[in-house]
């Protein structure tokens, strides 16, 4: 019997975000979340805190741009 799980089937890994330009990475995150993505995977070892700092920047920018379809990064 199938039981509905609260776990997401697709999780976005963040290791590659360090290698992208900010505009590209923010666009990727926008696409992921707008497509229904809910979970991201991060770890200190992915960039010694760099990825977590970057995600914090994204969240601050995202919150600041809620409802703005013409946002710029």
PDB file of N, CA, C and O in Angstrom:
ATOM      1  N   UNK A   1       0.837  -1.176   0.000  1.00  0.00           N
ATOM      2  CA  UNK A   1       0.000   0.000   0.000  1.00  0.00           C
ATOM      3  C   UNK A   1       0.880   1.237   0.000  1.00  0.00           C
ATOM      4  O   UNK A   1       1.836   1.331   0.770  1.00  0.00           O
ATOM      5  N   UNK A   2       0.556   2.176  -0.860  1.00  0.00           N
ATOM      6  CA  UNK A   2       1.315   3.425  -0.958  1.00  0.00           C
ATOM      7  C   UNK A   2       0.888   4.373   0.154  1.00  0.00           C
ATOM      8  O   UNK A   2      -0.301   4.608   0.366  1.00  0.00           O
ATOM      9  N   UNK A   3       1.870   4.908   0.854  1.00  0.00           N
ATOM     10  CA  UNK A   3       1.590   5.893   1.894  1.00  0.00           C
ATOM     11  C   UNK A   3       2.161   7.228   1.439  1.00  0.00           C
ATOM     12  O   UNK A   3       3.327   7.315   1.052  1.00  0.00           O
ATOM     13  N   UNK A   4       1.353   8.240   1.485  1.00  0.00           N
ATOM     14  CA  UNK A   4       1.807   9.570   1.105  1.00  0.00           C
ATOM     15  C   UNK A   4       2.833  10.053   2.132  1.00  0.00           C
ATOM     16  O   UNK A   4       2.597  10.015   3.339  1.00  0.00           O
ATOM     17  N   UNK A   5       3.959  10.501   1.627  1.00  0.00           N
ATOM     18  CA  UNK A   5       5.045  10.945   2.495  1.00  0.00           C
ATOM     19  C   UNK A   5       5.137  12.459   2.462  1.00  0.00           C
ATOM     20  O   UNK A   5       4.815  13.088   1.454  1.00  0.00           O
ATOM     21  N   UNK A   6       5.572  13.032   3.556  1.00  0.00           N
ATOM     22  CA  UNK A   6       5.784  14.476   3.594  1.00  0.00           C
ATOM     23  C   UNK A   6       7.144  14.845   3.005  1.00  0.00           C
ATOM     24  O   UNK A   6       7.457  16.026   2.850  1.00  0.00           O
ATOM     25  N   UNK A   7       7.952  13.834   2.677  1.00  0.00           N
ATOM     26  CA  UNK A   7       9.249  14.090   2.079  1.00  0.00           C
ATOM     27  C   UNK A   7       9.094  14.391   0.595  1.00  0.00           C
ATOM     28  O   UNK A   7       8.268  13.787  -0.089  1.00  0.00           O
ATOM     29  N   UNK A   8       9.883  15.313   0.114  1.00  0.00           N
ATOM     30  CA  UNK A   8       9.850  15.640  -1.305  1.00  0.00           C
ATOM     31  C   UNK A   8      10.585  14.583  -2.111  1.00  0.00           C
ATOM     32  O   UNK A   8      11.540  13.968  -1.636  1.00  0.00           O
ATOM     33  N   UNK A   9      10.131  14.385  -3.319  1.00  0.00           N
ATOM     34  CA  UNK A   9      10.776  13.417  -4.204  1.00  0.00           C
ATOM     35  C   UNK A   9      11.986  14.020  -4.902  1.00  0.00           C
ATOM     36  O   UNK A   9      12.893  13.294  -5.309  1.00  0.00           O
ATOM     37  N   UNK A  10      12.006  15.328  -5.043  1.00  0.00           N
ATOM     38  CA  UNK A  10      13.110  15.988  -5.719  1.00  0.00           C
ATOM     39  C   UNK A  10      13.718  17.030  -4.788  1.00  0.00           C
ATOM     40  O   UNK A  10      13.022  17.909  -4.280  1.00  0.00           O
ATOM     41  N   UNK A  11      15.015  16.920  -4.574  1.00  0.00           N
ATOM     42  CA  UNK A  11      15.734  17.852  -3.708  1.00  0.00           C
ATOM     43  C   UNK A  11      16.838  18.491  -4.543  1.00  0.00           C
ATOM     44  O   UNK A  11      17.582  17.797  -5.237  1.00  0.00           O
ATOM     45  N   UNK A  12      16.941  19.801  -4.475  1.00  0.00           N
ATOM     46  CA  UNK A  12      17.970  20.521  -5.227  1.00  0.00           C
ATOM     47  C   UNK A  12      19.274  20.515  -4.442  1.00  0.00           C
ATOM     48  O   UNK A  12      19.334  21.017  -3.320  1.00  0.00           O
ATOM     49  N   UNK A  13      20.312  19.946  -5.034  1.00  0.00           N
ATOM     50  CA  UNK A  13      21.636  20.002  -4.434  1.00  0.00           C
ATOM     51  C   UNK A  13      22.246  21.377  -4.676  1.00  0.00           C
ATOM     52  O   UNK A  13      21.948  22.015  -5.686  1.00  0.00           O
ATOM     53  N   UNK A  14      23.080  21.834  -3.778  1.00  0.00           N
ATOM     54  CA  UNK A  14      23.607  23.195  -3.885  1.00  0.00           C
ATOM     55  C   UNK A  14      25.103  23.269  -4.124  1.00  0.00           C
ATOM     56  O   UNK A  14      25.650  24.368  -4.204  1.00  0.00           O
ATOM     57  N   UNK A  15      25.773  22.152  -4.240  1.00  0.00           N
ATOM     58  CA  UNK A  15      27.219  22.152  -4.437  1.00  0.00           C
ATOM     59  C   UNK A  15      27.610  22.981  -5.655  1.00  0.00           C
ATOM     60  O   UNK A  15      28.606  23.705  -5.616  1.00  0.00           O
ATOM     61  N   UNK A  16      26.845  22.885  -6.723  1.00  0.00           N
ATOM     62  CA  UNK A  16      27.164  23.564  -7.983  1.00  0.00           C
ATOM     63  C   UNK A  16      26.937  25.074  -7.934  1.00  0.00           C
ATOM     64  O   UNK A  16      27.437  25.784  -8.806  1.00  0.00           O
ATOM     65  N   UNK A  17      26.215  25.582  -6.964  1.00  0.00           N
ATOM     66  CA  UNK A  17      25.910  27.012  -6.909  1.00  0.00           C
ATOM     67  C   UNK A  17      27.171  27.872  -6.789  1.00  0.00           C
ATOM     68  O   UNK A  17      27.187  29.013  -7.252  1.00  0.00           O
ATOM     69  N   UNK A  18      28.207  27.343  -6.183  1.00  0.00           N
ATOM     70  CA  UNK A  18      29.454  28.100  -6.018  1.00  0.00           C
ATOM     71  C   UNK A  18      30.079  28.447  -7.359  1.00  0.00           C
ATOM     72  O   UNK A  18      30.789  29.446  -7.475  1.00  0.00           O
ATOM     73  N   UNK A  19      29.821  27.635  -8.364  1.00  0.00           N
ATOM     74  CA  UNK A  19      30.472  27.804  -9.659  1.00  0.00           C
ATOM     75  C   UNK A  19      29.689  28.706 -10.613  1.00  0.00           C
ATOM     76  O   UNK A  19      30.183  29.049 -11.687  1.00  0.00           O
ATOM     77  N   UNK A  20      28.477  29.090 -10.230  1.00  0.00           N
ATOM     78  CA  UNK A  20      27.636  29.914 -11.096  1.00  0.00           C
ATOM     79  C   UNK A  20      27.746  31.381 -10.722  1.00  0.00           C
ATOM     80  O   UNK A  20      28.054  31.728  -9.582  1.00  0.00           O
ATOM     81  N   UNK A  21      27.490  32.231 -11.700  1.00  0.00           N
ATOM     82  CA  UNK A  21      27.386  33.658 -11.410  1.00  0.00           C
ATOM     83  C   UNK A  21      26.089  33.876 -10.643  1.00  0.00           C
ATOM     84  O   UNK A  21      25.149  33.089 -10.760  1.00  0.00           O
ATOM     85  N   UNK A  22      26.044  34.944  -9.863  1.00  0.00           N
ATOM     86  CA  UNK A  22      24.893  35.209  -9.001  1.00  0.00           C
ATOM     87  C   UNK A  22      23.581  35.211  -9.785  1.00  0.00           C
ATOM     88  O   UNK A  22      22.606  34.597  -9.351  1.00  0.00           O
ATOM     89  N   UNK A  23      23.543  35.885 -10.921  1.00  0.00           N
ATOM     90  CA  UNK A  23      22.319  35.973 -11.725  1.00  0.00           C
ATOM     91  C   UNK A  23      21.864  34.592 -12.186  1.00  0.00           C
ATOM     92  O   UNK A  23      20.671  34.288 -12.161  1.00  0.00           O
ATOM     93  N   UNK A  24      22.804  33.767 -12.603  1.00  0.00           N
ATOM     94  CA  UNK A  24      22.472  32.411 -13.056  1.00  0.00           C
ATOM     95  C   UNK A  24      21.936  31.566 -11.897  1.00  0.00           C
ATOM     96  O   UNK A  24      20.926  30.875 -12.032  1.00  0.00           O
ATOM     97  N   UNK A  25      22.621  31.633 -10.772  1.00  0.00           N
ATOM     98  CA  UNK A  25      22.225  30.825  -9.619  1.00  0.00           C
ATOM     99  C   UNK A  25      20.867  31.256  -9.083  1.00  0.00           C
ATOM    100  O   UNK A  25      20.044  30.408  -8.740  1.00  0.00           O
ATOM    101  N   UNK A  26      20.619  32.566  -9.005  1.00  0.00           N
ATOM    102  CA  UNK A  26      19.329  33.051  -8.529  1.00  0.00           C
ATOM    103  C   UNK A  26      18.222  32.635  -9.495  1.00  0.00           C
ATOM    104  O   UNK A  26      17.124  32.285  -9.063  1.00  0.00           O
ATOM    105  N   UNK A  27      18.501  32.669 -10.793  1.00  0.00           N
ATOM    106  CA  UNK A  27      17.528  32.224 -11.781  1.00  0.00           C
ATOM    107  C   UNK A  27      17.212  30.748 -11.631  1.00  0.00           C
ATOM    108  O   UNK A  27      16.056  30.342 -11.745  1.00  0.00           O
ATOM    109  N   UNK A  28      18.235  29.940 -11.377  1.00  0.00           N
ATOM    110  CA  UNK A  28      18.039  28.510 -11.162  1.00  0.00           C
ATOM    111  C   UNK A  28      17.168  28.272  -9.931  1.00  0.00           C
ATOM    112  O   UNK A  28      16.249  27.453  -9.966  1.00  0.00           O
ATOM    113  N   UNK A  29      17.454  28.983  -8.851  1.00  0.00           N
ATOM    114  CA  UNK A  29      16.656  28.841  -7.630  1.00  0.00           C
ATOM    115  C   UNK A  29      15.222  29.299  -7.859  1.00  0.00           C
ATOM    116  O   UNK A  29      14.283  28.654  -7.393  1.00  0.00           O
ATOM    117  N   UNK A  30      15.049  30.404  -8.573  1.00  0.00           N
ATOM    118  CA  UNK A  30      13.698  30.870  -8.909  1.00  0.00           C
ATOM    119  C   UNK A  30      12.935  29.792  -9.671  1.00  0.00           C
ATOM    120  O   UNK A  30      11.793  29.479  -9.334  1.00  0.00           O
ATOM    121  N   UNK A  31      13.562  29.226 -10.692  1.00  0.00           N
ATOM    122  CA  UNK A  31      12.906  28.186 -11.495  1.00  0.00           C
ATOM    123  C   UNK A  31      12.547  26.973 -10.653  1.00  0.00           C
ATOM    124  O   UNK A  31      11.463  26.408 -10.799  1.00  0.00           O
ATOM    125  N   UNK A  32      13.452  26.576  -9.775  1.00  0.00           N
ATOM    126  CA  UNK A  32      13.204  25.411  -8.921  1.00  0.00           C
ATOM    127  C   UNK A  32      11.996  25.646  -8.014  1.00  0.00           C
ATOM    128  O   UNK A  32      11.085  24.819  -7.958  1.00  0.00           O
ATOM    129  N   UNK A  33      11.993  26.767  -7.310  1.00  0.00           N
ATOM    130  CA  UNK A  33      10.899  27.027  -6.375  1.00  0.00           C
ATOM    131  C   UNK A  33       9.585  27.327  -7.091  1.00  0.00           C
ATOM    132  O   UNK A  33       8.524  26.931  -6.608  1.00  0.00           O
ATOM    133  N   UNK A  34       9.630  28.014  -8.223  1.00  0.00           N
ATOM    134  CA  UNK A  34       8.412  28.302  -8.988  1.00  0.00           C
ATOM    135  C   UNK A  34       7.828  27.044  -9.623  1.00  0.00           C
ATOM    136  O   UNK A  34       6.643  27.002  -9.955  1.00  0.00           O
ATOM    137  N   UNK A  35       8.657  26.029  -9.788  1.00  0.00           N
ATOM    138  CA  UNK A  35       8.191  24.755 -10.349  1.00  0.00           C
ATOM    139  C   UNK A  35       7.674  23.812  -9.269  1.00  0.00           C
ATOM    140  O   UNK A  35       7.318  22.669  -9.556  1.00  0.00           O
ATOM    141  N   UNK A  36       7.633  24.287  -8.037  1.00  0.00           N
ATOM    142  CA  UNK A  36       7.097  23.470  -6.952  1.00  0.00           C
ATOM    143  C   UNK A  36       8.141  22.866  -6.044  1.00  0.00           C
ATOM    144  O   UNK A  36       7.796  22.136  -5.115  1.00  0.00           O
ATOM    145  N   UNK A  37       9.411  23.150  -6.287  1.00  0.00           N
ATOM    146  CA  UNK A  37      10.458  22.624  -5.417  1.00  0.00           C
ATOM    147  C   UNK A  37      10.311  23.155  -4.006  1.00  0.00           C
ATOM    148  O   UNK A  37       9.939  24.310  -3.798  1.00  0.00           O
ATOM    149  N   UNK A  38      10.605  22.305  -3.042  1.00  0.00           N
ATOM    150  CA  UNK A  38      10.433  22.683  -1.647  1.00  0.00           C
ATOM    151  C   UNK A  38      11.674  22.451  -0.798  1.00  0.00           C
ATOM    152  O   UNK A  38      11.812  23.039   0.275  1.00  0.00           O
ATOM    153  N   UNK A  39      12.569  21.606  -1.267  1.00  0.00           N
ATOM    154  CA  UNK A  39      13.708  21.214  -0.438  1.00  0.00           C
ATOM    155  C   UNK A  39      15.029  21.443  -1.158  1.00  0.00           C
ATOM    156  O   UNK A  39      15.148  21.226  -2.364  1.00  0.00           O
ATOM    157  N   UNK A  40      16.009  21.885  -0.395  1.00  0.00           N
ATOM    158  CA  UNK A  40      17.370  22.010  -0.921  1.00  0.00           C
ATOM    159  C   UNK A  40      18.311  21.276   0.014  1.00  0.00           C
ATOM    160  O   UNK A  40      18.060  21.164   1.214  1.00  0.00           O
ATOM    161  N   UNK A  41      19.384  20.785  -0.550  1.00  0.00           N
ATOM    162  CA  UNK A  41      20.395  20.068   0.213  1.00  0.00           C
ATOM    163  C   UNK A  41      21.645  20.932   0.282  1.00  0.00           C
ATOM    164  O   UNK A  41      22.168  21.367  -0.744  1.00  0.00           O
ATOM    165  N   UNK A  42      22.110  21.172   1.474  1.00  0.00           N
ATOM    166  CA  UNK A  42      23.332  21.938   1.644  1.00  0.00           C
ATOM    167  C   UNK A  42      24.139  21.340   2.785  1.00  0.00           C
ATOM    168  O   UNK A  42      23.601  20.668   3.665  1.00  0.00           O
ATOM    169  N   UNK A  43      25.411  21.594   2.752  1.00  0.00           N
ATOM    170  CA  UNK A  43      26.301  21.127   3.813  1.00  0.00           C
ATOM    171  C   UNK A  43      27.499  22.057   3.871  1.00  0.00           C
ATOM    172  O   UNK A  43      27.922  22.602   2.852  1.00  0.00           O
ATOM    173  N   UNK A  44      28.028  22.233   5.035  1.00  0.00           N
ATOM    174  CA  UNK A  44      29.177  23.106   5.232  1.00  0.00           C
ATOM    175  C   UNK A  44      30.325  22.729   4.298  1.00  0.00           C
ATOM    176  O   UNK A  44      31.054  23.599   3.820  1.00  0.00           O
ATOM    177  N   UNK A  45      30.482  21.449   4.046  1.00  0.00           N
ATOM    178  CA  UNK A  45      31.584  20.980   3.203  1.00  0.00           C
ATOM    179  C   UNK A  45      31.430  21.364   1.734  1.00  0.00           C
ATOM    180  O   UNK A  45      32.394  21.260   0.976  1.00  0.00           O
ATOM    181  N   UNK A  46      30.241  21.807   1.309  1.00  0.00           N
ATOM    182  CA  UNK A  46      30.031  22.193  -0.085  1.00  0.00           C
ATOM    183  C   UNK A  46      30.750  23.485  -0.439  1.00  0.00           C
ATOM    184  O   UNK A  46      30.836  23.839  -1.615  1.00  0.00           O
ATOM    185  N   UNK A  47      31.253  24.175   0.527  1.00  0.00           N
ATOM    186  CA  UNK A  47      31.933  25.437   0.228  1.00  0.00           C
ATOM    187  C   UNK A  47      32.354  26.145   1.501  1.00  0.00           C
ATOM    188  O   UNK A  47      32.607  27.350   1.507  1.00  0.00           O
ATOM    189  N   UNK A  48      32.424  25.376   2.583  1.00  0.00           N
ATOM    190  CA  UNK A  48      32.844  25.910   3.872  1.00  0.00           C
ATOM    191  C   UNK A  48      32.024  27.125   4.280  1.00  0.00           C
ATOM    192  O   UNK A  48      32.567  28.135   4.729  1.00  0.00           O
ATOM    193  N   UNK A  49      30.709  27.014   4.119  1.00  0.00           N
ATOM    194  CA  UNK A  49      29.784  28.063   4.513  1.00  0.00           C
ATOM    195  C   UNK A  49      29.416  29.021   3.397  1.00  0.00           C
ATOM    196  O   UNK A  49      28.483  29.811   3.543  1.00  0.00           O
ATOM    197  N   UNK A  50      30.128  28.965   2.296  1.00  0.00           N
ATOM    198  CA  UNK A  50      29.881  29.880   1.178  1.00  0.00           C
ATOM    199  C   UNK A  50      28.484  29.684   0.588  1.00  0.00           C
ATOM    200  O   UNK A  50      27.802  30.661   0.279  1.00  0.00           O
ATOM    201  N   UNK A  51      28.059  28.444   0.433  1.00  0.00           N
ATOM    202  CA  UNK A  51      26.752  28.166  -0.155  1.00  0.00           C
ATOM    203  C   UNK A  51      25.638  28.648   0.769  1.00  0.00           C
ATOM    204  O   UNK A  51      24.655  29.224   0.302  1.00  0.00           O
ATOM    205  N   UNK A  52      25.778  28.421   2.068  1.00  0.00           N
ATOM    206  CA  UNK A  52      24.761  28.863   3.012  1.00  0.00           C
ATOM    207  C   UNK A  52      24.650  30.385   3.017  1.00  0.00           C
ATOM    208  O   UNK A  52      23.547  30.928   3.084  1.00  0.00           O
ATOM    209  N   UNK A  53      25.775  31.066   2.946  1.00  0.00           N
ATOM    210  CA  UNK A  53      25.770  32.525   2.878  1.00  0.00           C
ATOM    211  C   UNK A  53      25.051  32.984   1.606  1.00  0.00           C
ATOM    212  O   UNK A  53      24.234  33.905   1.641  1.00  0.00           O
ATOM    213  N   UNK A  54      25.359  32.341   0.501  1.00  0.00           N
ATOM    214  CA  UNK A  54      24.735  32.656  -0.781  1.00  0.00           C
ATOM    215  C   UNK A  54      23.226  32.439  -0.717  1.00  0.00           C
ATOM    216  O   UNK A  54      22.459  33.270  -1.204  1.00  0.00           O
ATOM    217  N   UNK A  55      22.794  31.328  -0.120  1.00  0.00           N
ATOM    218  CA  UNK A  55      21.364  31.061   0.004  1.00  0.00           C
ATOM    219  C   UNK A  55      20.682  32.121   0.865  1.00  0.00           C
ATOM    220  O   UNK A  55      19.539  32.494   0.599  1.00  0.00           O
ATOM    221  N   UNK A  56      21.366  32.602   1.880  1.00  0.00           N
ATOM    222  CA  UNK A  56      20.835  33.687   2.699  1.00  0.00           C
ATOM    223  C   UNK A  56      20.618  34.943   1.871  1.00  0.00           C
ATOM    224  O   UNK A  56      19.610  35.630   2.036  1.00  0.00           O
ATOM    225  N   UNK A  57      21.564  35.249   0.975  1.00  0.00           N
ATOM    226  CA  UNK A  57      21.412  36.398   0.074  1.00  0.00           C
ATOM    227  C   UNK A  57      20.189  36.214  -0.826  1.00  0.00           C
ATOM    228  O   UNK A  57      19.420  37.148  -1.049  1.00  0.00           O
ATOM    229  N   UNK A  58      20.027  34.997  -1.336  1.00  0.00           N
ATOM    230  CA  UNK A  58      18.886  34.714  -2.205  1.00  0.00           C
ATOM    231  C   UNK A  58      17.574  34.920  -1.449  1.00  0.00           C
ATOM    232  O   UNK A  58      16.650  35.550  -1.964  1.00  0.00           O
ATOM    233  N   UNK A  59      17.495  34.397  -0.244  1.00  0.00           N
ATOM    234  CA  UNK A  59      16.265  34.516   0.538  1.00  0.00           C
ATOM    235  C   UNK A  59      15.952  35.987   0.817  1.00  0.00           C
ATOM    236  O   UNK A  59      14.803  36.410   0.692  1.00  0.00           O
ATOM    237  N   UNK A  60      16.963  36.762   1.193  1.00  0.00           N
ATOM    238  CA  UNK A  60      16.737  38.192   1.440  1.00  0.00           C
ATOM    239  C   UNK A  60      16.250  38.894   0.172  1.00  0.00           C
ATOM    240  O   UNK A  60      15.350  39.732   0.233  1.00  0.00           O
ATOM    241  N   UNK A  61      16.836  38.557  -0.965  1.00  0.00           N
ATOM    242  CA  UNK A  61      16.431  39.160  -2.239  1.00  0.00           C
ATOM    243  C   UNK A  61      15.032  38.712  -2.620  1.00  0.00           C
ATOM    244  O   UNK A  61      14.219  39.516  -3.075  1.00  0.00           O
ATOM    245  N   UNK A  62      14.753  37.434  -2.434  1.00  0.00           N
ATOM    246  CA  UNK A  62      13.440  36.891  -2.774  1.00  0.00           C
ATOM    247  C   UNK A  62      12.358  37.562  -1.942  1.00  0.00           C
ATOM    248  O   UNK A  62      11.335  37.980  -2.486  1.00  0.00           O
ATOM    249  N   UNK A  63      12.560  37.672  -0.653  1.00  0.00           N
ATOM    250  CA  UNK A  63      11.576  38.296   0.232  1.00  0.00           C
ATOM    251  C   UNK A  63      11.391  39.766  -0.146  1.00  0.00           C
ATOM    252  O   UNK A  63      10.269  40.273  -0.131  1.00  0.00           O
ATOM    253  N   UNK A  64      12.470  40.443  -0.480  1.00  0.00           N
ATOM    254  CA  UNK A  64      12.390  41.838  -0.877  1.00  0.00           C
ATOM    255  C   UNK A  64      11.680  42.049  -2.194  1.00  0.00           C
ATOM    256  O   UNK A  64      11.194  43.147  -2.466  1.00  0.00           O
ATOM    257  N   UNK A  65      11.610  41.003  -3.029  1.00  0.00           N
ATOM    258  CA  UNK A  65      11.006  41.113  -4.363  1.00  0.00           C
ATOM    259  C   UNK A  65       9.662  40.413  -4.484  1.00  0.00           C
ATOM    260  O   UNK A  65       9.163  40.237  -5.595  1.00  0.00           O
ATOM    261  N   UNK A  66       9.070  40.012  -3.378  1.00  0.00           N
ATOM    262  CA  UNK A  66       7.783  39.317  -3.463  1.00  0.00           C
ATOM    263  C   UNK A  66       6.781  40.194  -4.203  1.00  0.00           C
ATOM    264  O   UNK A  66       6.599  41.366  -3.872  1.00  0.00           O
ATOM    265  N   UNK A  67       6.146  39.623  -5.189  1.00  0.00           N
ATOM    266  CA  UNK A  67       5.145  40.332  -5.963  1.00  0.00           C
ATOM    267  C   UNK A  67       5.715  41.192  -7.072  1.00  0.00           C
ATOM    268  O   UNK A  67       4.962  41.841  -7.798  1.00  0.00           O
ATOM    269  N   UNK A  68       7.037  41.210  -7.219  1.00  0.00           N
ATOM    270  CA  UNK A  68       7.667  42.023  -8.262  1.00  0.00           C
ATOM    271  C   UNK A  68       8.115  41.115  -9.397  1.00  0.00           C
ATOM    272  O   UNK A  68       9.103  40.392  -9.261  1.00  0.00           O
ATOM    273  N   UNK A  69       7.402  41.147 -10.508  1.00  0.00           N
ATOM    274  CA  UNK A  69       7.748  40.301 -11.649  1.00  0.00           C
ATOM    275  C   UNK A  69       8.920  40.827 -12.450  1.00  0.00           C
ATOM    276  O   UNK A  69       9.412  40.132 -13.339  1.00  0.00           O
ATOM    277  N   UNK A  70       9.381  42.032 -12.162  1.00  0.00           N
ATOM    278  CA  UNK A  70      10.480  42.639 -12.911  1.00  0.00           C
ATOM    279  C   UNK A  70      11.728  42.739 -12.052  1.00  0.00           C
ATOM    280  O   UNK A  70      12.483  43.704 -12.172  1.00  0.00           O
ATOM    281  N   UNK A  71      11.957  41.776 -11.202  1.00  0.00           N
ATOM    282  CA  UNK A  71      13.107  41.835 -10.290  1.00  0.00           C
ATOM    283  C   UNK A  71      14.422  41.711 -11.027  1.00  0.00           C
ATOM    284  O   UNK A  71      14.507  41.069 -12.074  1.00  0.00           O
ATOM    285  N   UNK A  72      15.423  42.320 -10.480  1.00  0.00           N
ATOM    286  CA  UNK A  72      16.783  42.227 -11.006  1.00  0.00           C
ATOM    287  C   UNK A  72      17.702  41.804  -9.881  1.00  0.00           C
ATOM    288  O   UNK A  72      17.497  42.161  -8.721  1.00  0.00           O
ATOM    289  N   UNK A  73      18.715  41.040 -10.239  1.00  0.00           N
ATOM    290  CA  UNK A  73      19.678  40.580  -9.233  1.00  0.00           C
ATOM    291  C   UNK A  73      20.952  41.368  -9.346  1.00  0.00           C
ATOM    292  O   UNK A  73      21.892  41.134  -8.587  1.00  0.00           O
TER     293      UNK A  73
END
